[in-house]
Amino acid sequence: MKYGPEALSADTKYTTEYESLLHSMGEEFLLPRGKVLRENHIYYLQEGRCALCVYGQCGETSTLIYFEPGRLLNFLPSLSRLYPLHPMTRRRSVPRKFFAVRALTNCRFLRVRHEIFIKAFADSLPLHSLMVRSLTENILNLLTHAFNSPLLPAGQRICRLLADIMDDQPPHALPRYMTYPEISTHLSIHPITVAKIFKTLREKRIIRKKDAGLTVPMSTGCTASLEAWKN
């Protein structure tokens, strides 16, 4: 496995190949911040950030996965029709109407119609590669979300989330779309509790305000605080 500049170069090469292929099959599509995507086409995110959300029958909302540029979205309905699924899997499936992609920032996609994608998918190694990559990333992100169990203390769960989403490079900025309501939705923690925990994190200098956002001045700050929240 390659790391460092070589890995980045390889990733850029394949991303360009994916985008060129998908561009020839579809069209650009813009989704403004806050809008919801419920169409059955397949989308490739080029710019922005969005999330897969579940909308419950009683109006409750939960965020499952966050998507960064380079990710393929909304392909499960197509795959489930293309490949035979185990009967038990079909019985457990949640109706499509309860899921939607929500734009956290202004987003730019490449949109490909289902029938066009499936026809090209059968004989396209790049599309298979992109699909496997997207499936792998989605599963890993879902496992990370599941690992941050609701049985853990709220402060510990928030620290784990912040350690996961902050920039790798100093000053380790937190995404501006990750607001208190967004964290509350993602972790199913009351917004007031989220606000109180952030106040404590600021008092302990684990996070700091910088310009219009928040940073983690010490990359180990959130990780080190996990033990403190256990006590």
C-alpha positions as CSV (number, residue, x, y, z in Angstrom):
1,M,0.0,0.0,0.0
2,K,1.3,3.5,-0.9
3,Y,1.5,6.3,1.5
4,G,2.4,10.0,1.4
5,P,2.9,11.9,-1.9
6,E,2.7,8.7,-4.0
7,A,-0.7,7.8,-2.6
8,L,-2.0,11.3,-3.1
9,S,-0.8,11.3,-6.7
10,A,-2.5,7.9,-7.3
11,D,-5.7,9.1,-5.7
12,T,-5.7,12.3,-7.8
13,K,-5.2,10.2,-10.9
14,Y,-8.1,7.9,-10.2
15,T,-10.4,10.7,-9.1
16,T,-9.8,12.5,-12.4
17,E,-10.5,9.2,-14.3
18,Y,-13.8,8.8,-12.3
19,E,-14.9,12.3,-12.9
20,S,-14.1,12.2,-16.6
21,L,-16.1,9.0,-17.1
22,L,-19.1,10.1,-15.0
23,H,-19.1,13.5,-16.8
24,S,-19.5,11.7,-20.1
25,M,-22.5,9.8,-18.7
26,G,-24.3,12.5,-16.9
27,E,-24.5,16.2,-16.0
28,E,-23.6,18.6,-13.3
29,F,-26.1,19.3,-10.5
30,L,-26.1,21.9,-7.8
31,L,-27.7,21.4,-4.4
32,P,-27.8,24.5,-2.1
33,R,-26.9,24.3,1.5
34,G,-29.8,22.9,3.6
35,K,-31.7,21.4,0.7
36,V,-32.6,17.7,0.6
37,L,-31.9,15.2,-2.3
38,R,-34.6,12.5,-2.7
39,E,-34.2,11.6,-6.4
40,N,-33.3,8.1,-7.5
41,H,-30.4,9.1,-9.7
42,I,-26.7,8.3,-8.9
43,Y,-24.5,11.2,-7.7
44,Y,-20.8,11.8,-7.5
45,L,-19.9,14.6,-5.1
46,Q,-17.3,17.0,-6.6
47,E,-17.5,19.9,-4.1
48,G,-19.0,20.5,-0.7
49,R,-20.2,18.4,2.2
50,C,-23.4,16.4,2.6
51,A,-24.9,13.8,4.8
52,L,-27.2,10.7,4.6
53,C,-30.1,11.3,6.9
54,V,-32.9,9.2,8.2
55,Y,-36.3,10.9,8.7
56,G,-38.5,9.0,11.2
57,Q,-42.2,8.6,11.1
58,C,-42.6,10.9,14.1
59,G,-40.5,13.7,12.6
60,E,-37.2,12.7,14.3
61,T,-34.0,13.0,12.2
62,S,-30.7,11.2,12.5
63,T,-27.5,11.6,10.5
64,L,-25.7,8.4,9.5
65,I,-22.8,9.2,7.2
66,Y,-21.0,12.3,6.1
67,F,-19.8,12.6,2.5
68,E,-16.7,14.3,1.3
69,P,-15.8,15.1,-2.4
70,G,-14.9,12.0,-4.4
71,R,-17.7,9.9,-3.0
72,L,-20.4,8.1,-4.9
73,L,-23.9,8.5,-3.5
74,N,-27.4,7.0,-3.8
75,F,-26.3,3.8,-5.6
76,L,-27.9,1.2,-3.2
77,P,-31.3,1.2,-4.9
78,S,-29.6,0.5,-8.2
79,L,-27.4,-2.3,-6.7
80,S,-30.3,-3.9,-4.9
81,R,-32.1,-4.3,-8.2
82,L,-29.0,-5.4,-10.0
83,Y,-28.0,-8.2,-7.6
84,P,-30.1,-10.8,-5.8
85,L,-30.3,-10.1,-2.1
86,H,-30.9,-12.5,0.7
87,P,-34.7,-12.7,1.6
88,M,-34.0,-11.7,5.2
89,T,-32.1,-8.6,4.0
90,R,-35.1,-7.6,1.9
91,R,-37.4,-8.1,4.8
92,R,-35.3,-5.8,7.0
93,S,-34.9,-3.1,4.5
94,V,-36.2,0.4,5.4
95,P,-38.4,2.1,2.9
96,R,-36.5,4.5,0.6
97,K,-38.8,7.4,1.6
98,F,-37.2,7.6,5.0
99,F,-33.7,8.3,3.7
100,A,-32.4,11.5,2.0
101,V,-29.1,13.3,1.3
102,R,-28.9,16.7,2.9
103,A,-26.5,19.4,1.8
104,L,-24.4,20.7,4.7
105,T,-22.8,23.2,2.4
106,N,-23.4,24.2,-1.2
107,C,-22.7,21.1,-3.2
108,R,-21.8,20.3,-6.7
109,F,-22.5,16.8,-8.1
110,L,-22.2,14.8,-11.2
111,R,-25.7,13.3,-11.7
112,V,-26.1,10.0,-13.7
113,R,-29.4,8.4,-14.5
114,H,-29.9,5.0,-13.0
115,E,-30.3,3.1,-16.3
116,I,-27.3,4.8,-17.9
117,F,-25.1,3.9,-14.9
118,I,-26.2,0.3,-14.7
119,K,-25.6,-0.2,-18.4
120,A,-22.1,1.2,-18.2
121,F,-21.3,-0.5,-14.9
122,A,-21.5,-4.0,-16.3
123,D,-18.3,-3.6,-18.4
124,S,-16.5,-0.7,-16.6
125,L,-13.5,-1.5,-14.3
126,P,-13.2,2.2,-13.2
127,L,-16.9,2.2,-12.1
128,H,-16.5,-1.1,-10.3
129,S,-13.4,0.4,-8.5
130,L,-15.3,3.5,-7.6
131,M,-18.2,1.5,-6.3
132,V,-16.1,-0.8,-4.1
133,R,-14.2,2.2,-2.8
134,S,-17.5,4.0,-1.9
135,L,-19.0,0.9,-0.3
136,T,-15.8,0.4,1.8
137,E,-15.7,4.0,3.0
138,N,-19.4,3.9,3.8
139,I,-19.1,0.7,5.9
140,L,-16.0,2.0,7.7
141,N,-17.8,5.3,8.5
142,L,-20.9,3.4,9.7
143,L,-18.7,1.2,12.0
144,T,-17.1,4.4,13.4
145,H,-20.5,5.8,14.1
146,A,-21.6,2.5,15.7
147,F,-18.4,2.4,17.8
148,N,-19.4,5.8,19.3
149,S,-22.1,4.1,21.3
150,P,-25.1,5.9,22.9
151,L,-24.2,3.9,26.0
152,L,-21.0,6.0,26.5
153,P,-21.1,9.4,28.3
154,A,-22.2,12.3,26.1
155,G,-18.9,14.1,26.6
156,Q,-16.9,11.1,25.5
157,R,-19.0,10.7,22.4
158,I,-18.6,14.3,21.4
159,C,-14.8,14.2,22.0
160,R,-14.6,11.1,19.8
161,L,-16.5,12.8,17.1
162,L,-14.4,16.0,17.2
163,A,-11.2,13.9,17.1
164,D,-12.5,12.2,14.0
165,I,-13.7,15.2,12.1
166,M,-11.0,17.9,12.9
167,D,-8.4,18.8,10.3
168,D,-5.2,16.7,10.4
169,Q,-3.0,19.8,10.2
170,P,-2.7,22.5,12.9
171,P,-4.6,24.4,14.1
172,H,-7.0,21.4,13.7
173,A,-10.0,23.3,12.7
174,L,-13.5,21.8,13.1
175,P,-15.8,21.9,10.1
176,R,-18.1,25.0,10.3
177,Y,-21.1,22.9,9.3
178,M,-20.7,20.8,12.4
179,T,-22.9,23.0,14.5
180,Y,-24.5,22.2,17.9
181,P,-27.8,21.1,16.2
182,E,-25.8,19.0,13.7
183,I,-23.9,17.3,16.4
184,S,-27.1,16.8,18.3
185,T,-28.7,15.2,15.3
186,H,-25.8,13.0,14.5
187,L,-25.2,11.7,18.1
188,S,-28.8,11.9,19.4
189,I,-27.7,14.1,22.2
190,H,-29.9,17.0,23.4
191,P,-28.7,20.4,22.0
192,I,-28.5,21.9,25.5
193,T,-26.3,19.0,26.6
194,V,-24.1,19.6,23.5
195,A,-23.8,23.3,24.3
196,K,-22.8,22.6,28.0
197,I,-20.1,20.1,26.9
198,F,-18.7,22.6,24.4
199,K,-18.6,25.2,27.2
200,T,-16.6,22.8,29.4
201,L,-14.3,22.0,26.5
202,R,-13.6,25.7,26.0
203,E,-13.0,26.2,29.7
204,K,-10.5,23.3,29.7
205,R,-8.9,24.8,26.6
206,I,-9.4,21.6,24.6
207,I,-11.1,23.7,21.9
208,R,-10.7,27.4,21.2
209,K,-12.5,30.0,19.1
210,K,-10.5,31.2,16.1
211,D,-12.1,33.7,13.6
212,A,-15.6,32.4,13.0
213,G,-14.8,28.8,13.9
214,L,-13.4,26.4,16.5
215,T,-10.0,24.7,16.6
216,V,-8.4,21.9,18.7
217,P,-5.1,23.5,19.5
218,M,-3.6,20.2,20.7
219,S,-4.4,17.3,18.4
220,T,-4.3,15.0,21.4
221,G,-6.7,17.2,23.4
222,C,-9.9,15.5,22.5
223,T,-8.3,12.0,22.7
224,A,-6.8,12.7,26.1
225,S,-10.0,14.1,27.4
226,L,-11.8,10.8,26.8
227,E,-10.4,9.3,29.9
228,A,-11.4,12.4,31.9
229,W,-15.0,12.0,30.8
230,K,-15.1,8.4,32.0
231,N,-14.5,9.5,35.6
